[in-house]
Amino acid sequence: MPTLATRQRTACTVQEKTELLYKQFYPTVKADLNDISDVTFADSIGVRPLQLECKATIGEVEQAIRRQRAGKAPGKDGLPADFLKAIGRLMAEAITSLLDAYWSAGYYPARF
């Protein structure tokens, strides 16, 4: 293996090269953190879990259906994308209701 040289020193062995590269890419930086006054993200702040309202909109579901490529083989559910597109808004409303019910119950089917 070739010698590794820097302005400060030359490294010949694997151990020396490792140390030289480590110092180059992981330098010790001393930072003064005393001026940080914002402790918004202190460890004791995030005790309560976030309360999120999981709710699908018909527009989101319609967009997801529109993005499906036409003429492709159906997925695990056996429904071709063309079929979902042909039913249109009624299908989007049904899927939206189903998603909302799943999320309210905390149930997340693997197929989704």
LINNOR-V64187 format. One record per residue. RES is the residue in one letter. SS is DSSP state (2 for helix, 1 for strand, 0 for the rest). D_FIRST is the distance of its C-alpha to the first C-alpha in Angstrom with 2 decimals. Layout:
# LINNOR-V64187
res=RES ss=SS d_first=D_FIRST
res=RES ss=SS d_first=D_FIRST
This chain:
# LINNOR-V64187
res=M ss=0 d_first=0.00
res=P ss=0 d_first=3.79
res=T ss=0 d_first=6.63
res=L ss=1 d_first=8.99
res=A ss=1 d_first=12.48
res=T ss=0 d_first=15.90
res=R ss=0 d_first=19.38
res=Q ss=0 d_first=19.80
res=R ss=0 d_first=16.73
res=T ss=1 d_first=13.14
res=A ss=1 d_first=10.75
res=C ss=0 d_first=8.26
res=T ss=0 d_first=8.69
res=V ss=2 d_first=8.70
res=Q ss=2 d_first=12.39
res=E ss=2 d_first=12.38
res=K ss=2 d_first=10.36
res=T ss=2 d_first=12.80
res=E ss=2 d_first=15.68
res=L ss=2 d_first=14.97
res=L ss=2 d_first=14.81
res=Y ss=2 d_first=17.80
res=K ss=2 d_first=19.78
res=Q ss=2 d_first=19.18
res=F ss=2 d_first=20.32
res=Y ss=0 d_first=22.74
res=P ss=0 d_first=24.53
res=T ss=0 d_first=27.55
res=V ss=0 d_first=30.60
res=K ss=0 d_first=33.98
res=A ss=0 d_first=36.72
res=D ss=0 d_first=40.40
res=L ss=0 d_first=42.07
res=N ss=0 d_first=45.52
res=D ss=0 d_first=46.82
res=I ss=0 d_first=46.53
res=S ss=0 d_first=50.09
res=D ss=0 d_first=49.94
res=V ss=0 d_first=49.45
res=T ss=0 d_first=50.52
res=F ss=0 d_first=47.67
res=A ss=0 d_first=48.16
res=D ss=0 d_first=47.70
res=S ss=0 d_first=51.45
res=I ss=2 d_first=52.25
res=G ss=2 d_first=51.13
res=V ss=2 d_first=53.22
res=R ss=0 d_first=55.29
res=P ss=0 d_first=53.71
res=L ss=0 d_first=54.16
res=Q ss=0 d_first=57.28
res=L ss=0 d_first=56.64
res=E ss=0 d_first=59.28
res=C ss=0 d_first=57.84
res=K ss=0 d_first=60.17
res=A ss=0 d_first=59.58
res=T ss=0 d_first=61.53
res=I ss=2 d_first=63.15
res=G ss=2 d_first=61.37
res=E ss=2 d_first=57.92
res=V ss=2 d_first=58.88
res=E ss=2 d_first=60.42
res=Q ss=2 d_first=57.27
res=A ss=2 d_first=55.14
res=I ss=2 d_first=57.58
res=R ss=2 d_first=57.56
res=R ss=2 d_first=53.76
res=Q ss=0 d_first=53.89
res=R ss=0 d_first=53.45
res=A ss=0 d_first=56.62
res=G ss=0 d_first=56.89
res=K ss=0 d_first=53.99
res=A ss=0 d_first=54.37
res=P ss=0 d_first=55.69
res=G ss=0 d_first=53.49
res=K ss=0 d_first=54.10
res=D ss=0 d_first=57.47
res=G ss=0 d_first=58.69
res=L ss=0 d_first=59.91
res=P ss=0 d_first=58.96
res=A ss=2 d_first=58.08
res=D ss=2 d_first=61.01
res=F ss=2 d_first=63.37
res=L ss=2 d_first=62.16
res=K ss=2 d_first=62.53
res=A ss=2 d_first=65.98
res=I ss=2 d_first=67.37
res=G ss=0 d_first=66.18
res=R ss=2 d_first=67.26
res=L ss=2 d_first=68.91
res=M ss=2 d_first=65.63
res=A ss=2 d_first=63.77
res=E ss=2 d_first=66.45
res=A ss=2 d_first=66.25
res=I ss=2 d_first=62.46
res=T ss=2 d_first=62.66
res=S ss=2 d_first=65.26
res=L ss=2 d_first=63.21
res=L ss=2 d_first=60.06
res=D ss=2 d_first=62.11
res=A ss=2 d_first=63.68
res=Y ss=2 d_first=60.33
res=W ss=2 d_first=58.84
res=S ss=2 d_first=62.01
res=A ss=2 d_first=61.86
res=G ss=0 d_first=58.13
res=Y ss=0 d_first=57.53
res=Y ss=0 d_first=54.55
res=P ss=0 d_first=54.76
res=A ss=0 d_first=51.52
res=R ss=0 d_first=52.87
res=F ss=0 d_first=53.02
